[in-house]
Structure formats: structure tokens, C-alpha cells
């Protein structure tokens, strides 16, 4: 696992990352993608998503602001991505809060070949039928211990499960790793979870055959950027602005040495 090597590849290749995401974070995830070194496109019209995903290195689906036309576009884009071998990331924002969100996330998982499911503990627990509490789009409780939850989700859903929290856990059902990079201020800014899904798409685009490593490396990079942005930040506002700078200033040569990754 080498997040620095993959980051260098992202910056050299500048892959296009197609994101069908929510209104709340669209600008943030586009800027985070650019700051890291990849190229974002935020196309969600059903009339063009199949063509657009054909140009992309990865597809990120985010159900934060749902409506039927967006669900249709996600299914069209996801199926086109599967045909072309473009890896798909699903962020099931708020699954467990309402029936519509939960059913939509389950439908996307059932009808698409999802490479990485990236969510908080409550969202992921909901999708595997475990005890969970989700309020709005925030996880209050994920029930099971995070490493076990990630393993269960990966095995049950046939995905690489990326469960983010104070310590992140990524599993393919056989191997599970814990990532301890990050900072508490990441939880004080709207959209940082969605940004981590976008980062996952960037790393997958550079490492399409290694979903577990790409997902873990993305969280290392985003966590390190959070640590750097927190230095000198006075609060959520200055931290938010500093996060883009920190992503753009990530040093591939030193990133591996800053990774706090362990087997779980």
C-alpha cells in the first residue's frame, strides 16, 4: 500500500472523476477533486450521463439530495460504468433516516456492481440489517464494532466497505485495515464525508484493480490533509478553507511515512 505513489499517479494522469452528487456539497467535492489533482465533472442529466461516464476513470454516486430523476441518472450512469469497467463508488448519505433513502441505496447496490461503499457507521449498518441510528444524514450509532461492521458489509454486499469515523475501517471481507489519520475538525464541516467519497473515486481511477488499497489510501490522504488544515485553524471556517490548500500541498514523497494504517 502506497498512498504517495497513487497520489503521484493521480497528479500525472489527472483522471476525470464523474460525480452524481448532492446540491449541498457539489462545489466542495469538485474543488477537493481539483485540489488533489484529478478533474471533476458533476453531470447528472439522464440525457448525458452514459456518454460522460465513458470518459471517466471513476464514477461517484451520492444520494444526499434525492429525487426520482437523479436516481434514474445514477442507474443509467452506473450500468454504463459497469459495462465499460469504470469503478463505481456509492455514498449512501442518510440511509436509515428515511425509507426512500434506504430503499434507493439498496436498489443501487442490487442493480449495480459497486466497487466501494463509503459511508458512516449508521448508514452502513442500516444496509446490512444491523442495529443503527441515523438522524438526518448523521450517524448517531452504528451498533457493531466498526471493523466487524466493515467486514460484514463487504462480505454481505460484495463490495469493499469503507466505514468512516474517528478511526476509519476498510474491508474486502478478508482483509480489514484501520486508518487513524484525520482531525476532529473534519466533523465540524458539512460535506467532509462526501469529500472522502470523492477522494476514493480519485484513487480508484488511478488504481482500478485494487479497490481495498485505493479506498484506504484515499482516507490516508484525506486524513493527512485534515491534520495539516487543522494547524493554525481558528475554527470550522478557516479549517474549511485550509482543507483545499492542504489537499493541493500533499507531498507524495512523505505521504507514506505519515500513514497511520494497521490491520484490524
Secondary structure, DSSP 8 states (H G I E B T S, - for coil): --HHHHHHHHHHH--EEEEE--TTTHHHHHHHHHHHT-EEE----TTTHHHHHTT-SEEEEE-SS--HHHHHHHHHHHHHHHHHT-EEEEE-TTBTTBHHHHHHHHHHHHHS--SEEEEEHHHHHHHTT---EEETTEEEE--S-HHHHHHHHHHHHTSEEEEESSSEEEE-SS-EEEE----GGGGGSTTHHHHHHHHHHHHHHH-TT-HHHHHHHHHHHHHHHHHHHHTT--SHHHHHHHHHHHHHT--HHHHHHH--EEE-
